[in-house]
Amino acid sequence: LEGGLKFDFSEISLPKDCLSQNNECHDENENEEDDNYDSDNEDSTNALQSCFKTMVDTLSKQDPETIAQVQTLVKELRRITLLWDELWLGTLAQHQTEISKRQQQLEYEIEKVNENPNLNKEEKMSLIAEKHRIIIKPIVFVLEQLQEITSAEAETPHEREFQEKYLEEIKNVIQKLKNPENPDKPQESLQPLKTIQKQFQQKFHRRASYTLKMQSISPVLATIKNTLIAMPGLTTSAKTRVTISHVSNAVSILPTKTKPKKLIFYGSDGQTYTYLFKGLEDLHLDERIMQFLSIANTMMTNNSDLSGRNLYRARHYSVIPLG
């Protein structure tokens, strides 16, 4: 359902450019093919979004309160998929190889300029500064996109805490990359970026397995009560329908690469339901594994003890994409 910030790392990408004579640009035919492919994909996406919006509008007319509550739930779940500190660390880690390549490229260009006997010292420094600006510009572009996202008005205590702690430092890092004191020393000019990345890494390493308060990362979810939202993943009839009563204030962050979050929903039947909320992962593999376990359970139904209880049964879960 619509609503909330849906962030994909593909939305933050380094623009293609030709930085040196050693880099090759795509020829015109390849560019035309890419443009046509992108155009077809965009048309298909727009058509799907239009159909989806029509479905939501129709359902909203039939049951506006339920749809509004589901939209709020999805919006807030998207918010906590990637917390702002996780967003910065994940993006910097994803582009680390590209950043290293550009540092090497810059060192190579500086060496070429310094070896040019036809330039005086001032001309060399001016040319090096310009090359630094051009080569580092795509990195600055990525950082400015991240800065724009995390400079938006904070809506949760966790977002306000992030802005108070990091926003000013992020501005300084971007400014130093744009106007380095010593552009002829790439390691020194890129050091502020490495420093802030290290701060984010230390933060997560220090609390490899930890718990956050839902009140801090999503006050809206922390305060919802007695909703009309059906409990996700349950197969129930109209008479036995279980809805979300409220959400636990404790959110466990698992110590794995993508930091999945374990959420607990309390049902209208008084039971608790635990969910593993994942971002930055392809759920197709999870779904296939769950299907395999379900099939395995069906095949092993004949293996039961004297009381009729199955001897072998693998526990499996529902995989529910938010879209």
C-alpha positions in Angstrom: 0.0 0.0 0.0 1.1 3.5 -0.6 2.7 5.6 2.0 6.1 5.9 3.8 9.6 6.1 2.5 10.5 3.2 0.3 14.3 3.4 -0.1 16.3 1.3 -2.5 20.0 1.5 -2.9 19.6 1.5 -6.6 18.0 5.0 -6.2 21.4 6.3 -5.0 24.0 5.5 -7.7 27.1 7.0 -9.1 26.5 8.8 -12.3 28.4 7.4 -15.3 31.2 9.6 -16.5 34.6 9.4 -18.3 37.2 10.6 -15.9 40.4 9.7 -17.8 41.6 8.6 -21.2 41.8 5.1 -19.7 38.1 5.0 -19.2 35.8 4.0 -22.1 32.4 5.4 -22.8 29.5 3.3 -24.1 28.9 3.7 -27.8 25.7 5.3 -29.1 24.0 2.1 -30.0 24.4 0.6 -26.6 23.1 3.8 -25.0 20.0 3.7 -27.3 19.3 0.0 -26.3 19.7 0.9 -22.7 17.3 3.9 -23.1 14.7 1.7 -24.8 15.0 -1.0 -22.2 14.6 1.6 -19.4 11.7 3.2 -21.1 9.8 -0.2 -21.4 10.5 -0.9 -17.8 9.2 2.5 -16.8 6.0 2.1 -18.8 5.4 -1.4 -17.3 6.0 0.0 -13.7 3.7 2.9 -14.3 0.9 0.6 -15.6 1.2 -1.6 -12.5 1.2 1.3 -10.2 -1.9 2.7 -11.9 -3.7 -0.6 -11.5 -2.6 -0.9 -7.9 -3.8 2.6 -7.1 -7.2 1.8 -8.6 -7.5 -1.3 -6.4 -6.6 0.6 -3.3 -9.1 3.4 -4.2 -11.8 0.8 -4.7 -11.1 -1.0 -1.4 -10.9 2.4 0.4 -14.5 3.1 -0.6 -15.7 -0.2 0.7 -13.8 -0.2 4.0 -12.0 3.2 4.5 -11.0 2.6 8.2 -9.3 -0.7 7.6 -7.4 0.5 4.5 -6.3 3.7 6.3 -5.0 1.6 9.2 -3.1 -0.8 6.9 -1.6 2.2 5.0 -0.4 3.6 8.4 1.1 0.2 9.4 3.0 -0.2 6.1 4.2 3.4 6.2 5.7 2.9 9.7 7.1 -0.5 8.9 8.9 1.0 5.9 10.3 3.7 8.2 12.0 1.2 10.4 13.2 -1.0 7.6 16.3 1.1 7.3 16.9 3.5 10.1 19.0 6.5 9.1 22.2 5.3 10.6 21.7 1.9 8.9 21.0 3.8 5.6 24.3 5.7 5.8 26.4 2.7 6.7 24.8 0.4 4.1 25.2 3.0 1.3 28.8 3.7 2.2 29.6 0.0 2.4 27.9 -0.6 -1.0 30.0 2.1 -2.7 33.3 1.3 -0.9 34.8 -0.4 -4.0 33.9 2.6 -6.2 35.3 5.1 -3.7 38.6 3.1 -3.6 38.8 3.1 -7.4 38.3 6.8 -7.6 41.0 7.4 -5.0 43.4 5.3 -7.1 42.2 7.2 -10.2 42.9 10.5 -8.5 46.4 9.4 -7.4 47.1 8.3 -11.0 46.0 11.7 -12.4 48.0 13.6 -9.8 51.1 11.7 -10.7 50.6 12.5 -14.4 50.2 16.2 -13.7 53.3 16.3 -11.4 55.4 14.6 -14.1 54.4 17.2 -16.7 57.5 19.4 -17.3 55.5 22.1 -19.2 53.5 23.2 -16.1 54.6 25.4 -13.3 53.7 24.8 -9.7 50.6 27.0 -9.7 49.3 25.5 -12.9 49.8 22.0 -11.5 47.9 22.8 -8.3 45.1 24.4 -10.2 44.8 21.3 -12.6 45.0 18.9 -9.6 42.2 20.8 -7.8 40.0 20.6 -10.9 40.7 16.9 -11.4 39.9 16.3 -7.7 36.6 18.1 -8.1 35.6 16.0 -11.2 36.7 12.6 -9.9 35.2 13.1 -6.4 32.0 14.7 -7.7 30.0 11.4 -8.0 30.9 10.5 -4.4 29.7 13.9 -3.3 26.5 13.3 -5.4 25.8 10.2 -3.4 26.5 11.9 0.0 24.2 14.8 -0.9 21.4 12.5 -1.8 21.8 10.8 1.6 22.0 14.1 3.3 18.8 15.3 1.7 16.9 12.2 2.9 18.2 12.4 6.5 17.9 16.2 6.7 14.1 16.0 6.3 12.0 17.0 9.3 12.5 14.3 12.0 9.3 12.5 12.9 10.7 10.2 15.6 13.0 10.5 18.6 15.5 8.2 16.8 15.6 10.5 13.8 16.0 13.6 15.9 18.9 11.9 17.8 20.6 11.1 14.5 20.3 14.7 13.3 21.6 16.1 16.5 24.6 13.7 16.5 25.6 13.5 12.9 24.0 16.1 10.7 26.6 18.9 11.3 29.4 16.5 10.9 28.0 15.2 7.6 27.8 18.7 6.3 31.5 19.3 7.2 32.5 16.0 5.4 30.7 17.0 2.2 32.2 20.5 2.4 35.7 19.2 2.9 35.3 16.8 -0.1 34.2 19.7 -2.2 37.0 22.1 -1.1 39.9 20.0 0.3 42.8 21.8 1.9 45.3 19.6 0.0 43.7 18.2 -3.2 47.1 16.8 -4.1 46.9 14.3 -1.2 43.9 12.0 -1.9 44.3 10.0 1.2 44.1 13.1 3.4 41.2 14.6 1.5 39.1 11.4 1.7 39.9 10.9 5.4 36.8 12.7 6.7 34.6 10.3 4.8 36.4 7.3 6.1 36.2 8.7 9.7 32.4 9.1 9.6 32.0 5.7 8.1 34.2 4.2 10.9 31.9 5.9 13.4 28.8 4.2 12.0 30.7 0.9 11.9 31.8 1.2 15.5 28.3 2.0 16.6 27.0 -1.3 15.2 29.9 -3.4 16.3 29.6 -2.1 19.8 26.0 -3.3 20.0 26.1 -6.3 17.7 22.9 -7.7 19.3 20.7 -5.1 20.8 17.2 -3.9 21.4 15.5 -0.6 20.4 12.3 0.9 21.8 9.4 1.0 19.3 8.5 4.4 21.0 11.8 5.7 19.8 11.8 4.4 16.2 8.1 4.6 15.5 5.8 6.3 18.1 2.8 5.6 15.8 3.3 1.8 15.9 3.9 2.0 19.6 0.5 3.6 20.3 -1.8 1.7 17.9 -4.6 -0.1 19.8 -7.3 -2.6 18.8 -6.9 -2.2 15.0 -9.0 -3.8 12.3 -5.8 -5.1 10.6 -5.8 -8.9 10.1 -2.8 -10.6 11.7 -0.4 -11.2 8.8 0.2 -14.8 7.7 -2.7 -16.4 9.5 -5.3 -18.5 7.6 -8.6 -17.8 9.4 -12.3 -17.7 8.7 -14.5 -14.7 9.3 -15.6 -16.1 12.7 -12.1 -16.7 13.9 -10.4 -13.6 12.4 -7.5 -12.4 14.5 -6.6 -8.7 14.3 -3.6 -6.7 15.6 -4.4 -5.5 19.1 -1.1 -3.7 19.8 2.6 -3.9 19.1 5.4 -4.7 21.6 7.6 -1.8 22.5 10.8 -4.0 22.3 12.4 -4.3 18.8 15.3 -6.8 18.7 17.9 -6.2 16.1 19.6 -9.4 14.9 23.5 -9.2 14.5 23.6 -10.1 10.8 24.7 -8.1 7.8 21.3 -6.5 7.0 20.2 -6.1 10.6 16.7 -7.7 10.4 14.3 -6.6 13.2 12.2 -9.0 15.3 8.8 -7.5 16.0 6.1 -8.9 18.3 2.4 -8.3 17.5 -0.3 -9.0 20.1 -3.5 -10.4 18.6 -7.1 -9.9 19.5 -7.1 -13.5 20.7 -4.6 -12.7 23.4 -1.8 -14.5 21.7 1.6 -13.1 20.7 2.9 -13.4 17.1 6.5 -12.9 16.3 7.7 -11.6 12.9 11.2 -11.1 11.4 11.1 -7.9 9.5 13.7 -7.7 6.7 15.0 -5.0 4.4 17.6 -5.1 1.7 17.0 -8.8 1.1 15.3 -10.7 -1.7 12.4 -12.6 -0.2 12.1 -15.0 -3.1 14.7 -17.4 -1.6 12.9 -17.3 1.8 9.6 -18.1 0.1 11.1 -21.1 -1.8 12.7 -22.5 1.4 9.3 -22.2 3.2 7.6 -23.9 0.3 10.2 -26.7 0.4 9.6 -27.2 4.2 5.8 -27.3 3.7 6.2 -30.0 0.9 8.6 -32.0 3.2 6.0 -31.9 6.0 3.3 -33.2 3.6 5.6 -36.0 2.5 6.3 -37.0 6.1 2.7 -37.1 7.3 2.8 -41.0 7.0 5.6 -41.2 9.5 3.6 -40.9 12.8 3.8 -42.6 16.2 1.2 -44.8 17.8 -0.7 -41.7 19.0 -0.9 -40.4 15.4 1.5 -37.5 16.0 4.0 -36.8 13.2 7.5 -37.9 14.1 9.2 -35.5 11.7 8.0 -32.0 11.1 9.9 -28.9 10.1 8.6 -25.6 11.4 8.0 -23.0 8.6 6.7 -19.5 8.4 4.8 -17.2 6.0 6.8 -14.8 3.8 4.8 -11.6 3.4 6.3 -8.8 1.1 5.2 -5.3 2.0 5.7 -4.2 -1.7 
